[in-house]
Amino acid sequence: MRAYEIVSDGGVDALALNERQSPQPGKGEILVAVRASSINYRDLSTVEDPVSRGVKYPLVPNSDGAGEVISVGAGVTKFNTGDRVAGCFFQNWIDGRITAVAMTSAMGGAVDGILAEEALLSEAGAVPVPAHMSYEEAATLPCAGLTAWNCLVEQGGLKAGNTALFLGTGGASIAGLQVAKMMGARAIITSSSDEKLERARGLGADELINYRQIPDWESRVLELTDGAGVDVTIETGGGGTLEKTIEATRIGGTISLIGVLTGGTINPTSVMRKSIRLQGVYVGNRRMFEDMNAALTVNQVHPVIDQVFDFEDARAAYHAMRAAGHFGKLVVKI
């Protein structure tokens, strides 16, 4: 079977598409014929800078994928051949709080990822694919989708009538927008593109802010919330946005920091003064994934995919991620 491998620090164009021996599932494992894999900014960063991340060559990249079970190991009871499954970002985080042990099972980083024709998954590290979704759609869920759910529902306690703020129109923000509307919340979203903002409106966004036209967008958020600020924010922006996010979030609200894009310097006084919960979020566990899929199924939510690339053209998907022109997710079809 073929798999992409990080074999050097040469970046995207140095990714190698190599032949590997087809793996055999051991006790408690399933072998999956991967049908689709989505790309996250974290995957791009790993490919571009494997040395600082401690990558051991060769490493199969990408945490997110979905496919069909083609073989099961001894003792497997949750899945049968033919089942449609998505892999969990952490192969060893079932429930509860994140632990150091769980973090050693992150796909496409600590262990091989899923940008391959076949992948071994732990029985505990996979969930059924929602019946109404394609493989491409399901492949967007393990990182971006679950991170958004964790930020809003698990950490933020989002309820109907609350207001949520999303920065930009990448995978996590758009997934978060869909979750917020599914939960009956009001959604405010920012972008530098009026075209993308109009697309977000089509997904239910209630308020649109072009941050190039309104650099002090935090003041606009306060205006839109009668001076109170939003209940929950997913902070995905670049350097310098966190101070603005703190100002835009209400007293007692929650800000979830995700990924590695957020930066800049902040004065912690505002966090203390407003009793804001500033929470780092690193994806989520399998129980959260199952809860999210149940909600997405009841509401028949379809993840938003910007572009689908052929397996042989996967490097172009990473370049598209670097160009940052996408709305929603970038997916490789296998």
N, C-alpha and C positions, 0 to 999 in steps of 0.2 A: 504494500500500500504506500501511497505517497503522502508526505508530510512536509510542511514548511519548517525550516529550522533556523534559529539564530546560531550562526557558527563563528561570528566575529563581531567587532564593534564598528562594522562598516555601514551600519544604518539600513534603511529600507531596501535599497537596491542590492545589498549584500545578502538578503534573505535567500536561503537555498531551498529549492524544491527537490527533495531527495526521496529515494526509495528506502523504506524501512520494512523490517519483517512484521507481518501482521501479528499483533499481540494476542495472547490467549488469556481469558479471564481466570483469575485465581479465586480462592474462596472469598465470597462476599463481593465479587466484582461483576460488572457487565461490560460487554463489548458493544460499542455503538458505531454503526455506519453513519458518520456525520453528514448531514444534509445541508447545513448552513452554519456560519459563524459570523457574529457581528464584531465590530472593532470599536474599542473604547480608547480614550486618550491615554489611559494607562498602558494599553497594549502598544501604542505608538511609542511612548516614552521608553518602554522596555526594549523595543527593537532599536531605537536610536541611541540609547545609552545603557547597554547591558552591564558594563563594567561597574558603574556606581551602584547598580542594583544587585550586584553579586551573582549575576547569572552564570550558571555552569553550562558550557557548551557540550553538545548541541542541545538547544531547548526549543520545543514546539511552542510558538506564541499563541496568544488569545485565550481569554478566560471563558468566553461566551459561545455556546453552540447548542444545536439541537439535532436529533437524528433518530434512527431506528435501532432498537436492540436486535443484534444478530446472534448473540451468544451470551449465556449466563454461566457463572461459576458455581461451585458447590455452595450450598446453603442459601442461595438467593431465593427470596420468597416474594419480594415486592414487584418484580418485573418478569415478564416472559418475552421470548423472541417475538418480534413484530410490534412491540410496544413503542410508542413515540415518547421520547424523553428529552428533557433539557438538563444539562449539567449544572451543578451548583458551583458558584465561584470558589467557595471553600469546600473542599471535599470532606472535611472533618469538623464542621460546625453545624450541629443538628438544631440546637436551641440554646436559650440562655445568653449570657453575655459573651462577647468575644474573648478569646484567650490566646496566649502565645502559641499554644499547641495548634489551635485552629488556624492561625496565621501561617503555619508551616505547610498548609495544604492548599494555598492559593494557586489556582490554575494559571498557567502561562507566566509564572514567576518562580515560586518555590518549587513547583512541579510542572511537568509538561502540560501545555495547553491543548487546544482543541482544533487548531487550524490544520487538519489532517483528514484523510479519507476515513480513518477509523480511530477511535479513542477508547481507552479503558477508563471506566468510572467506577467509583465505589457505589455499591447499592445504596448506601446512605447519602451519597453525593449526587443524586439525580432526583428529578421530580417529573411526573407526567406532564406532557404538553397539553394545554387547553385544547379541547376538541375543535373549537371554532377557528383556531389559528393555523397558519401555514408554518412550515419549518423556519422560513425566513423570519417571520414575525416572532416565533417563539425564541429564536436565537438572540433577540434583543433584550430578553428579560433578565438573565442571570446577574448582570452587573448594573446597567443603567436603570432598568425597570425596578429591580429590587432595592437599589439605593434610594430611588425616589420614594418608594413605598415606606422604607424604613425612616427616612427623614420626615415624611409628612404624618404617617399614621402611628408608627411605633414610637418615635422620639417626639414628634410634634403634637401628637394627640389631636390631629385635625378633625374637626366636626363640621357638620352642615352649618352654614352661615358664617364660618370663619373666613379669613382672607389669607391667601398664600402668595408669596412673591417668588418669581423665577427670573434668573439672570441669563439672558441669551436663549438660543433655540437649539442647543445641542441635545444629545440623547437623553440625559437625565432631566433636563428642564422640560422637554416636551412630554416625556413619560410622567413627570410630576404634574404637569398641566392636566393630562388626561386623568390621573388619579384624583386630583383636586376636584375636577368637575364631576367625576363619578361619586365623590363623597358629598357633593352638594355645597362645595365651598366656592368663594369668589376668588378669581385668579387675576393677578397683575403680572405682566411679563415685559421684559425689556429686550431691545435689540437695536443694532445700528441700521437695520434694513426695514424699511416700510413694507416691502414685499413679504418678508418673513413675518412681520407683525400681523399682516392681513391673513396669512396662513394660520397663525396662532388664533386669530379671531374665529376662523372657521372651525377650530377645535374647541371653542367655547371660552377663550380668554375674554375676560370682562373689561380689562383696562390695558391699553398698549402705551408703552413709553419708548420713544426713540432716544437713546442716551447720547447720540451725537448731536441731536437737535436740542436736547435738554440735559446738559452736562450735570446739573444739580438734580438728578432724577430722584434722589431721596426726598427732596422737598415736594416733588410732584406726588410721590407715594403718600406722603403725609397729607397732602391736600385731598387725595382720593379717599383717605380713611378718616377724614374730619379731624386730622391732627393726632390720631391715636397710634397709627402704624399698623403693620400687618401682624397676624398671629404667628405665622410660620414662614421662614425664608430658607430656600435651598441656595447656599452660597457657592456658585460655580465660577465666579468672575475671575478676572486677573488681578494683578497687583493694584492696590488702592481702592478696591471696591468694598472691603470689609467695613471700613469706617462708615461708608455710606449705608451699608446694610444695617449696621447697628442703629443708625439714626432712623432708618425706615421701619424698624421692628418695634412693636409695642412694648410697654412695660410688662414684664412677665412672659414675653414671647420667647420663641425658640429659633435659633439660627443653627442650621446644620452645615458644617464645613465638609465638602467632599472633594476627592481627587487631589491633584497637585497644582491646580491652576491658581488657587487662592493665594495671595501674598500681600505684601505691604506691611506698614507699621500701624498699630492702633494704640489708642490711649484706653487702657482697661477701665478707666473711671466710668465711662458711659455704660459699659457692661454691668458694672456693680450698681450704678445709680438706677438703672432701669430693671435690675434683677433679671437680666436676660440669661437664658440658658444657651451657652455657646458649646455646641456638641460636635465633636469629630465623628463622622460616620464612614465606616469601611464596609460597604455593601450590606450584607445581612445573612441570617442563617436559613436553614432549610425550612424550618417551621414558618418563618415569615414568607418565604417563597410560596409555600403551599397556601397560606392565607391570601396572599396577593392573587395567585392564580384563581382561587375560588371567587374572589371579588370581580376579577376581570372576566371570568366566565359568565357569572350572573348578569353582568352589564354588557356582555358581548363587545368588549373593548378590543380594538385592533391597534397594535403598536404602529407608529409612524416610521416608515422607511423612506429615506431620501434616494438611495441608489443601491442597486444590486450588481455585484461584480462576479465574473466567472472565477473559478478556483485558480486557473492558470494566470489570471490577471490580478491576483490578490495584492501585489505590491502597489498597484494603482489605488486601491482602497486606502492604504496607509497614507499615500500622498494626498488623497482627498481629505483625509482627517487633518493633516498638517495644514492644508489650504483653508480649512475652517469655513467653508461655504455651505456646509450641509444643514439641513433642517430635519431633525430627528436622527435616524440611525443609518450607518453604512454597513452593508451586509455582503459577505462572500458566500455565493451558492456553490455547493460541492456536489 
